[in-house]
Amino acid sequence: LDDAVVRDQLMQIYSMETTKSLVAIRTRAEMKAGTTPGPGGSLGKLFGSVTSNDVLEGLKAKGVDDVDKKKLVMPEQIIKEVGSYEVGVKLPHGLTAIVKLEVKTRA
C-alpha cells in the first residue's frame, strides 16, 4: 500500500480489533477464575484513585472500625493502579502498624 492515509486507517482498525480480542480473552480468563471483570482499564489502571475513605471502608468490611482517618499514612504515590500497597496506621507511643492493601477492580 502506497497511500499513507489508507495505511494509517488500516492500522487503526487492526489496533482496535486486536485490543477487543485481548480484552475478551482477559474477560473470559477472569470469569473462568471466578472473578467478575471490573471497570478497570486493560492495563490495570483504575478509573479514579483510592482514597483514605476507601481504605477505611475496606477496614470496616474486615471488622476494623475504630481507625480514625487522621491516623492513616497513605503511600506517597497516589494509588491509581491495581496491585499491592502498604498503608500505615499511627498507633500510640509513636508506633505505626503496616496494613497490606490489595487493590482490585470493582465489579
N, C-alpha and C positions, 0 to 999 in steps of 0.2 A: 504494500500500500504506500503510495507516494504522497497522498493527501494527508497533511498533518492534522487537520480538523477531524477527519474520519478516524484516523488512528487514535486520537485523543478520546473521541466518543466511544469507540470500541473498548478502549482501556477502562473507561469509567463503567461501562456495562459489565465488563469482566470483573472488575473490582467489587461492584455491588453484588453480583451473583456469588462470588467467592465468599464474601462476608456473610451473606444469607446462609450459605451452605455451612460455614463454620459455626455460626450461631445455632443453627438447627442441630448440629452434631453435639454441641455443648449442652443444649437444652435436653436432648434425648439422654445424654450421659447423666445429667443431674436428676432427671426423672427416674432413670434406672437405679440410681444410687439412693432413691427415696427422699430426695430433697426437692422442694418446689423452686423452679427457676425464679429468681428475683429480678428487680428492676435495675440492677447494676449493669454497667456497660460491659461490653465483651472483653475489655481489658482489665476488669476487676475494679474499675472506678465507681464510686458512689455518686448518686445524684444528690449533692449536698455534702455535709460533713457531720461527723459525730461530735456532739457537744457534751458538756458536763451533765446536762439534763438527761441525755440519752444513757450515759454511764450510770447515773442514779437510778433511772428506770430499770436498767439491766440488773443492778444490785438488788433492787426491791423485788424483782422477779425471782431472784435466788434466795430471798428471805432476809436480806440485809437492808433494813430500812432506817437505821439510825445514823446514817452518814450525812453530814452537812455538806452542802455544795461547796462551801468555802474551804473545806478540808481536802478537796480533791486536787491532785497535782497532775494536770494533763500533760501529755507529751509536748515538746517544743513544736514539733511539726503538726500541722492541722491534719486530723485523720480524715482522709478523703478516699482511701482505698481499702479494699477487702484485705484482711490479714490479721496478724497478731501484734498486740501492743501492750505496753505496761503503763498502768495508771497508778500514781501514788495516792495514799490516803494518810494524811497527817494524824499522828497519834500523840497522846500526852508525852511529856518529857523529851520532846524533840525527835521522837521516832517517826518513821514513815513506813507503812506497810505497802507492799507492792501487790497490785491486783492484775492478774493476767486477763487481758481483754481480747476476745476473738470477734472480729468484725466480719459479718456475713451480709449478703444482700437480703433484703426483706421481701417476702412474697406479697 
